[in-house]
Amino acid sequence: MKHQFKFNPLATAVLTLLCGHSVSSYAQTADQASSVSHIDNQRLKQSIQETYPGQQFFEQYYVDKATPEAQQQFGNTASSAYCKGAWLTPISSNTVAVDAAEATSTVTADYGHYDPNGDSVLEGNVLIDQQGRQIRADKITIDQTQTFAKAEGRVQMAQAGLLAQSDEINYNLKTQQGDLNNSFYIAEEQHAHGMAEKIARTSTNTMVLNNATYSTCPPEQAPTWKIQANEIKLNQETGRGETRGTKLYVKNVPVMAVPYFNFPIDDRRTTGILTPSFGFTNDGGVELSVPVYLNLAPNYDATVSPRYIGDRGAMLEGEFRYLTENFGSGQIWGGYLASDAKYDDQDRKDLHFLHNWQINNQFSTNLEYNYASDKDYFADLNNNPNSKTDLNLRRAWELNYRNGIPGLKAQLKVEDFQTLDQSIAYEKRPYARLPQFLLNYKTGNPQGFQVEFNNDTAYFKKDIGALDVGEPSGTRIYNEFAVRYNYRNPWSFVIPEVSLRNINTFYDKDTRALNQYHSSSESESVTVPQFTLDTGITFEKNGRFLQTITPRAFYAYAPYKNQNDHPNFDSATASINYDQLFSPNRFYGHDRLEDNNFLSLGLSYSLFDEIGLERVKAGIGQSFYFEDRRVTLENTSDDFDTQSRTGPIVSLTSQLSQNLSISANAAWMSNGDNAQRNVNLLYAGDQGNLYNFGYINRRYIPNRQDHYDQVVASFIQPIHNNWRILGHAQYDLDNSVAREYLLGVNYESCCWGISVYGRSYYNDLDDVTDAGVKPKRAIMAELNLKGLGSFNNKLASLLENRILGFNKINQSWTQR
């Protein structure tokens, strides 16, 4: 008969049980407790004769995610080829254990013997069960003080996602500390398992494993990887693991040995050496970086990365992050390379600072500063393949307001730029805004009358003392007041709008002195009223598919006002596209007030299938001008400004199936010449395969757009099990040169991942027509041992920016 008793403390229960009290009335309860346990005693047979010792034990608790037991604990997670298994231990990692001194325990055994002057013995399917803790054994011996216990024969100890099976366990019942000999263990939350000659539980949160192995791979005959160490210390309180005398094995082959290694066992952070990164480039040679993470305080930390570049020398990079209680958060990062041998022995350096502060629900502020020593710094030394070289590095402070007064948004900012390429003429460099104030206020009914006011006030400044020509500086004040009526119903819309726009420009004293302005020309002012009318009707046809046709008309009128002497601080000509047909603004920016007298006509068509998916969306439109456009940015007219109409502009998107989509746009000039065209095809399969092709061509139009003729293509193709190949190419047809090639192979599982890829590319600022400019070539490798860390883990972000649809297809790949 099995005996059971509930007790607190444990010693009292053991004494009561072993003094011979009849507890047969509890036998049924004990049987039920045993039956609901995840442990089947008939299956708990330790085997050290197998190819992988302990495999039989491990496989009992490694289950398919699709099984009912796993779904009950982990949710309805489908099994996948990427990661199909999960550990299911007797006590879930989510279980909170009661303090040992207060825990109520249940003890069951086939036989008990109590000796008041010596050791007491429990034998036969012994179970000591507390909330969040459990010990099983064939035999447990408890000393006279009822404190120390020795468990023998098929001994198992489970607690909050941790399970160990040993030959014997020496255990302190009060402190929950003990030693396990010749053990196998499972750590559910870390997805880890292994074996150890001895496991010492030195506290409720710390285990020390001697002569042990550790792996997060499924329990195969030979795990893909494992570490074997003289000592492994797992500290749940700090969330870190430490090893000494460590060797890394891949398929039982030792590949690396280190005297000490520190790795995470959860998402928390602590001081230690992070995983090194390595690679090779044609202009730098072999590269090696060993980052050191410094957990300085709960609210700030730092990473210092000594780096060696074979052909350039030693470099130091660092990052500091901080979080304040009341003043926001930010980070500072940068690098320094002294006497670069590949850059005329010049010192190379960069510095960046970013701070964000949500002051309250209405106000927020941010500060940004960027510096680099030269225009080639990022291309030569930034080992992040995802970075781009900005021609002008931004330095700004912003104060934002919203969510206060209904309909009101405002921003105050100070902004300047560092132009990296010193050969760029001063007149082509951006102005500093010292400062700029932006305000937008919109009130009224979105389905009726609506009033809107916009203000853009800024002081634009350039160092005109260094200029070859007089670039004006001064204050520009832009105001716009608009009243519109929004009439909308399910089948039509009519939106008339009347606005009044005004620009006042006041030149500063340096500009007035340089240009010898008289009092009458120290400022410029212009005011232009404008009227627009946007209207359309929607026709629907129901059937197997829902089809809609919407003819649309847009008219804009604004009289001409001479602005030839006005400066251009930050405006540019708007691009040619379908949406631009229905906008009165020909310029981005507030340096010009357009003269308008034109009508745009458009027709759009949509087709929706039974589930509401828009299978086809197409639009065609054209503008007709009743007067020449006399207001220009460059104060000179061209053929476009005198044409009576534009050419047609066409836009098309279609999701032909759940996997295949296409988009295309084209615009023609009035003489029939094509101004620009682009097309993109995307196929995304259900098994992680993706094919993408795009082509874009832009005709050179003076003062409007540069010539551009390029084709891009990318693919992701699974080849076997979890292996896939990936590629991306961007080819410049105009210059007959490849801007970028990328080809790699990738393997991913829930245990480990590896990527090897080669890349050839030009810097964003490179002139590919210069024969002396050569592409940069790099071969990079990434090894990710899940649960330990990763090497140079940047391929995913690179592909995310290069391959359209990568995130979605990568998700289907890992969940297939």
N, C-alpha and C positions, 0 to 999 in steps of 0.2 A: 504494500500500500504506500502511495505517496503521501508525504506529510507537508502541510503548509501552515505558516503562521505569519501574521502581520505584526511588526514590532518597531519600536523606536525607544532607545537606540538599538543597534544591531546586536550588541552583546546580550541584552535582556532577552531578545527573541531566541537567540541560539540556546541560552540557558533554559528557557521555558520549553523549547522544542525538545531538547535532549534530556530533560528531566522525566520524560515519559508521558506527558499529557496527551490524551487522545485527541487527534485533530482529523479524524477520519471524515468529519462533516465537511471539511474543506477540500477533500480529494477531487471532487468534480470540478471545483473552481480551478484547482491546479492543473487538471487535465486540459481545461479550456485555455488557460494561460499558455500552456505549452503548445497547444494546437495552433494558436494564432501567431505564434512566433515565426519569424522568417527562417529560422534555423531548423533543418530537418536532421535530427541526430543520426539517422541511418546513412546520410550522405556525407557526413563529416569524417572522411577518412583521409588522413594526411598521407601524401605520397612524395617521397624525396627521390624516387627512382626514375621519375619522368624526365623527358628532355628539358622541360622547364619546371623546376621544383615548385610545388604548390599550385600547379595549374588546375588540378581538380578542385581544390578548395576555392580558388578565385572564381572559377566558372560558375559556382553555385550562386554567387552574388552579382554576377555580371549578366544583366538581362537585356533583352531587346526592348527598346523604348516603346514599341507598339503593344507590349503585353499589358493585360489589365492591371497587374501589380505596379508596373512602372507608370502607367497613365494615372493611377490613383495618387501616386506620390509626386510625379513630375508634370502632370497635366497631359492633355491629349497631344503628345508629340509623336509624329509619324517616324517610323524607322527610315533611315537613309543610307545610301552608299557612303556618304561622307562621314557620318558618325552615327552608327546604329545602336550602340550599346550604352548602358548606364549602370552605375553601381547602386545596388539596393541592399543596404545593410540593415540589421535587425532594428536599430534605433536611428531614426532619420537625423540628418545633420541639423534640421530645424528644431529638434527637441531641446527644450531648456531643462537642464538638470537641476534638481533641488540641491541645496547645500547639504553636504554629507552629514553634518551634525543634526540636521532637521529632517532628513529623509526617512520616510516610512518604507520599510522593505518587506518583501515576501520571500520566504525561503521554502523550497520544496526539495525533498530527497526520498529515496527508497528506504534508507536506513540511517539512523542517527545514534551515536553513542556519546554520552557525556561523562567526563572524568573530572570532578572538581579539583583534583590535585595534579592534573596533568592536561594532556591535549584532548580535545574533543574532536569527533570525526563525523562527517557527513559523507555518505556513499550512495552511488547509484543515481545517475541522472540528476545531479545536484544543480539547482538553479537559485541564485541569489539575485533578486529583481528589485531595483529601486527605480524611482521616476528618473529616466534619462540614463540609467546605468544597468548593466546586466553581466553576470558571471555564470558560466556553465562549466561543468567538469564532471569527471567520473568520481572524483574523490576530493574533499576539502578537509584539511586539518587546521583546527583553530587552537591557538595556544591558551594557556591558563588565564591570561589577562584579557582574553577575548578581543585582542587588538590585531594580532598578526595571523594571517591565513596562508596556507600553502595548498594550491590547487594542482592536481595531477590528472593526466589521462584525458586527452581530447579537450583541453582547456580553451575556453573562449572568453574574451572580455570585450564588451561592446559599450560604447558611449558616444552619443551625438555624432553619428556619421563615421566613427572610428571602430574598427573591428580587428581583433588580433586572435590568432589561434597558435597555441604553444604546447610544448611538451609539459611544461610546468610554469606556474606563476607564484611568486612570493609577493604578498599583497598586504598593505596596511589598511584595515577596514575603516579607520577613522580619518586618515589624511588622504585616502584614495591614491596612494602612491604604491608602486610595486615594480618588480622586475619580471620580465617574460623571457624565457629561454627557448632558443630554436623556434623562432616565431615567423608566421606569415601575417601580414597586416594589410588592411584596406582603409584608405582615407577617402570617404565618399565625396566631400566637398571639393577636394583637390583633384579628384578623379585619378588618384594615385594608388599604387600598391607595391609590395615588395616583400622581402624576407630579411630577417636579421638574426644574428647569433644571440643577441640579447637586446631586449627593449626595456629601458628604465623609464618609468613614468615618475619624473622628479617632482611634478606638481600637477594640479588639475588641468593646466594648460600646456604643459611641456612634456615632450617625449624625447629621449635620447636613444638612438639606435646604433649599436656597435656591429661592425663587420656586416654592413647592410647594403641592400640595393633599393633603388627608388625609380619608378617609371610611371608615366601617365598613359601609357599605351594599353590597348585591350590585352587581356590575358591570353596571349598566343603562346605557341610552343617556344618561340624565341621573340621577345618584344623587340620592336623596331629600334628602340633606344632604351638605355637605362644608365643610371649612374651607380657606381659601386664605391663605397667609401668606408674608411676605418670608423668614421663616426658621422651620423646624420642627426641633427637636432632640429625638431619641428616645434615651433613656438606659436601656438594659436593666439596668444595675447599680443605678440608683435606682428603676426602674419608673415613671418619669414622662416626660411629653412637655411641651415648652415651645414656645410660638409667639410670634413678634413680628410686628407689623404684620398683624394677623389680621382676616379677614372671614369671617363665617358665611353660607353660601349655603343656601337651601332651594329645590330645583328651579331652580338657576341664578339665583335672585333673592337679592341680598344683603339680609340682615335685621338684622345686627348687626356692629359693628366695634369691636375692642378693641386697644389697643397691646400688651398682653401677656396670655397665657393659659397656665395650667398645668393639665394633665389627666393622669389615670392611664393607663398602658398595661399594667398588671397589677394585682394585688390589694394591692400594698404601699402604704404611706402615706408622705407627705412634706408638709412645710410648704407652704401655698399657699392661695389663695382658692377656696373651694368654690362650687358652683353656687348663685346667689342664688335666693330663693323670693319669690313675690309672690301677692297676693290682694286681696279686697275684702270687707268686712263692713259691715252696716248700722249697727253701733254703734262702729266704729273707723275706717271709711273705707278708703282705700288703704293697703296694708301692703307694706313692702319690707324684706327681711333679707339681709345679705351675710355669711355665715359665713367665718371665717378659721381654718384648721386649723394648729395648731402641733405639729410633730413634735419634741418637746423631747428625747426620749431613747428608746432601744429599749423601755423598760418604762413610759413614761408620756407622755401627750400632752394637748392641750387644744384646745378649740374656742371661739373668742370670736365672738359674733354681734351686731354692731351692728344695730339694728332701728328702723325708723321707722313709726309708726302715725299716719296723717294727723290724726285727731281727738283723739289722746291725747298725742302727743309722741314724743320719742326714748327708746329703751329699750336696755338692754344685757343680753344673756344669755350664759351661759358654761357650759362643762362641762369637768371635769378627770378623766381616767382614769389609773389607775396599776396596776401589777402588781409585787409584791415577790417576791423569790426564796424566802423562807421564811414569809411572813406573810400570804399571800392577795392578793386584788385588790379594787378598789373604784372608786367614782366619786363626784364631788361636782358638783352642777349647781344652777343657780338663775337668777334674773333680777331686774332692778331698773328701775323706771320712776318717775322723779321727777315729782311734781306732776301727776298724771293729770287733765287738763282735763275728762274725762267722769266723774270720781269725786271731786268736791268738792276738787280739787287735792291729794288725799292721795297720799303716796308708796305705791307698790305694789311688793311684793317677795315672793320665795319662795326657799327654800334646802332642798336635799335631800342626804343623805349615805347611802351604802350600801357596806358592806364585808363580804366573804365570805372565810373562811379555813378550808380543810380542814387541820386541824392534823396529823392522821395518819389511819390507816384507821378509828380508833374515834371520834375527837373532831373536831368542826367547830364553828365559831362564826360569827355574823354580827351586824352592827350596823346599825341603820337609824334615820335621823332625818329628819323632815319638818316644814317650817314654811311658812306662808303668812300674809300680812298681813291678809287678809280672805276672806270666804266666796265672793266673786265673782271672785277672782283668776283661777282656772283657766278659768272660763267667758268672762271678758273678754279674757284675755291669752295663754292657752296656745293656740298656733296648731296644736297637734296635734289633729285632729278625733276622734282615738280616745280622748282622755283623758276621765275622769269625775271629777266633784267628790265627793270623800269628805267626809262630814259630820265625821268625826274623823280627823285625821292621826296616823299611828302613829309612836311613838318607842320603840325596843326594842333590847335586847341579848339574844342567845340563845347558849347553850352546849349542844351536842347530843352524845349518846353512843349508838353502836350498832356492831354488827359485832365486839364484843368478847366478853363473856360470852354464850354462846348463849341466845337468847330474851329478852335484856334490852335495853330502850330507855329512855333518860332524857333529860330536858331541863330546864335551868335558865334562866330568863329574867326580865328586868326590863322592864316595859312600861308606857307612859303614852300619853296622847292629847292632841292639841290640838283642841278643839272649835271649829270655824270660826264657827258661828252662835251668837253670844253671847246671842241671845234664848231659846235652849233652857234650860229650867229645870235647875238643878244636879242635882236628883235623877234626871233622865233622861240625864245624861251618864255615860259609862263610867267604871268604877273603874280606878285605876292598880294594877298588880301589882308589889309592891316587896318581895321578888321572888315568883316562882312556880316550884315544882318539880313536874315530872311524871315518873312512872315507870310502866313497864309491863313485867311479867315473865311470860312464858308458857313452860311446859315440858310435856313429856309427848308423847304420841302423837296426831297429828291423826286417826288411825283408832282411837283407844282412849281411855284415861284422860288427861285434860289438866288441868293446874293453872294458874291465872292470878291475878296480883296487880296491882292498880292503886292508885297513890297520886297525889293532887293536893293539894299543900300550897301555899297562897298567902296573902300579906298584901295585902289590898285596902284602898286608901286613897283618900279624898276630902278636899278642903279644906273640912271641915265648918264652919269659921269663917265662910265666905261663904254658907252655906246658910240658906234660910228655915225649913227643917225639919231635924230631926236625921237625917242619913244615916249609918248606922253604918259604922265602919271596924274592921278587925280581921283576925285570922288564921283561915283555914278549912282544916281538915285532913280530907281525904276518903280513906278506905281501902276497898278492895273485895277480898275473897278469894273465888275461885270454883273449884269442882271440877266437871268435866263428863265425860261419857263419850260419845265420838263413835262411834256405830255406823252404818256406811254400807256398802251393797253396791249393785250395779247397779240394783236395783229398789226400794230403800227406804232410809230413814234414821230413826234414833231417837236424840235427843240430850237426855238429862236433865241438869240443872245445878242445883247447890245453891250459893248464895253468901251471904256475910255482908257487909253494907255499914254503914259508920259515918261520921258527920260530927261533928267537934268544932270549935266556933267560939269564939274568944277575942277579946273586944272590946279595942281599944287604950285608952289612958288618956284621950285626947280624947273618945272616945265615952262612956266611963264617966262622965267629968266632966259632959258636956253632958246626958246622960240621967239623971244622979244614980243610977246603978246601985248596988245593994248587992252585997256579996260573993257572994251566992247567985245573982245574975243577971249576973255579969261574963262568963259563958261559957254556951254551949249545947252539948248533946251528945245524939245520938240514934243508935241501932243497930237495924237492921232485917234479919232474915234473908229470903231469897227462894228460891223454887223455880220452875223453868221446865221445860217439856217440849215439845220441838219434834219432830214426827214426820210422815212422809209416805210414800206408796207411789206408784210410777210404773208405769203400764200402757202397754205399747207395742203398736202394730199396724204390721206391715210390709206393704208392697205397692208400688204405684207411688210413694207417699209414705210417709215414716215419721211416724207420729202418736204422741204421748205425752199421757197425761192423768195429772195428779198431784194427788190430794186431799191436803190438808195440815191438820194440827191443831196449835195452839199454846196451851198453858195456862201461866198465870203466877199465883203466889200470893205475897203479902207482907203481913204484918199492918200495921194502922194504928198509927202513932206520931204524937202531936201535935207539930207543928212550926210552929204559928202565930206564935210569937215569933221564929222564926229569920229572919235577914236574907237578902235575895236579892242576891247580888253580881253574878252574870253568867249567870243561867239564863233560859231562855225556853221557852214551850210548843212542843212538837213539832208539825209540820205534819201535815195529814191526807193520807195516801196509802196505797197498797196495801202497801208494805213495812212501814209503821208498825203494821199489824195484828199483825205477828209480832215485835214488840219489847216488852219489859216497861217501857221508859222512856217516860214521857209528857212529860219535860222534857229540853231540852238544857242541860247544866251539872250541877254537883254541889252545889246548894244545897238540894235536897229529895230525900228517899227515898220513892218512890212506895208507896202501899198498893195492892195488886193482888189481884184474884180474878176472872179473866175467862178466857174461852175464845174463840179466833179460829179460824174455819174458812175454808178457801180451796180453790179449785179452779183449776188452771192447765192450759192446753192449748197444745201446740206442734205445728206441721206443718212437716216438712223435705222439700225436694224432692230430686231425684236427685243433685245436686251438694253437698248438705249445707247449703243456704241455708234459714234459718228463715223460711218464707213467712208464717206466722201465729204469734203468741204472745199469748195472752189469759189474763187472770186475773180472778177475782171472789172477794170475801171479805167477811166480816162478823165483828164481835166481839160477844160476849154477856157481860154483866156480872152477877155474882152478888151484888155489894155495891156501895153507893155509893162514889164516890171522895171521900175526905175531905181528902186532902193536896192543897193548891193553892198556886200561887205568890203570889197576892194575898190569901191567907188568907180568901177568900170563895168560896162555892160558887155555881154557876150550874146551868142546866138540864142541861147536858151531864154534870155530875158525878152526876146522879141518874137518868139514863136507864139502862134495863136492856139496851140494845143500841145499836150504831151502825147507820146505814143501810148498804146495800151499797156497796162500793168496787170499781170496775171499771177494769182497765188493758188496753189493746190496742195492739199494734204489728204492722205487716204490711208486708213488702216485696212488693207485688203483682206487680212485675216488676223487671227489672234497673234500670229507670229511675224507677219510681214507688213511693213508700213513704208510709205513713200511721201516725200514732200518736195515741192518744186516751186520756184518763183522766177519770173522773168519780167523785164521792163524794156520797152522800146522808146526810141526818140521819135519825134514827129516825122523825120525823113525816112523812117523805116529801119534805121540801124539799131542793133541791139545794144542797150546801155549796160545791162547786167543780167546774169542768169545763174541759177544754182539748182542743184538737184541732190537729194540724199535718199538712199535706200537702206533700210535696216531690217534684217531678219534676226529674230531672237528665238531660238528653239527652246524646247521644254527641258532639255538635258544639258543645258549650260553651253550650247553652241551659239555663236553670234557672228554675223557677217555684216559689215557696214561699208558703204561706198558713198563718197561725196565729191561733187565737182562744183567749183565756183569760178566765174569769169566776170570781171568788171572792165569796162572800156575806160580808157583815160579820157577824162573830161576836165579841162583846165579849171582850177579853182573849185572843183566840185568833188572829184574822186580820182584816185590813182589807179593805174592799171594793175590788175591782179588776175592771174590765171593759174590755178592750182587744183590738184586732185588729191584726195585723202582716202585711205582705205585701211580697214582694220578687221581682225578676225580673232575669235577664240574657238578652238576646236578640241573637244575631248578626244583622246586617242586610246586610252586603255585604263579601266578602273578609275582611279582618281588622278590620272595624268592628263594634262592638256597642253597644247601649244598656243602661244599668243603672238600676235604681230600687229604692227602699225607702221604706216608709211605716209609721208607727206611730200609730194613732188611738185616742184615749181616748173610748170610747162613754159613759162615765159623765159626763164633763164636756163632751162634744161639741166636742173640740178635737184638732187634730193635734199629737202630741208631737214628731214628726219627719217631714220629707219629704226625700228625696234623689233627684235625677234627673241622670244624666250620660251622656256619650258617650265611648267609649274606642276607641283604635286601638293595636294592638301588632304589631310585627314584630321580627325579629332585628336590625334596623337602627335603628329608632326607635319611639317610642310617644308618644301624647298623650292626655290626659284633660281634659275640661272638665265641671264639674258644679256644680250649685247645691244648697244645703242650707238648710233652715229647721228650727230645733229650739229646745227649751227647755233651760235649765240643769237639771241633776238636782235642784237644791234649789228650783227655781221653783214657786210656787203658781199653777197655771194657772187657778184660779178667780178670781184677782185681776185685775180689768180693767186695772190699771196695768202688769201684767207682759206684756211683748211678746216674741215669739220672736226669736231671733238668726238673721239671714240672712247667708249667705256665698256668694260665687261664687269658685270656685278653679280654677286651671289648672295642669296638670302637663305638662311637656315633657321627654321622656327621649330623649336622643341617645345610643344605645348606644355605649359607648367613650369618651364625654366626661363624662357626668354627667347629673343629672336636676333638674328644678325641683319642689320641694315634693312629694316622692315619698311621699305618705301615703294616697292613695286605696285602695290594696290592703289596708292594715291596717284602714282604716275599714270596708270591705266585708267583711273577714274576720270582724269582730265583729258586723256587722249582718245578714249574709246567711248563713243556715244552708247548709252545703255549698259555700261559695265556694271554699275551697282545692282541693277535689277537682275541681270543674267548671273552675276556672282552669287546672289542670294538663292536663285533657283539651283545653282550648281551645288552649293553646300547643303541644301535641303532636299535634294532629289532622292 
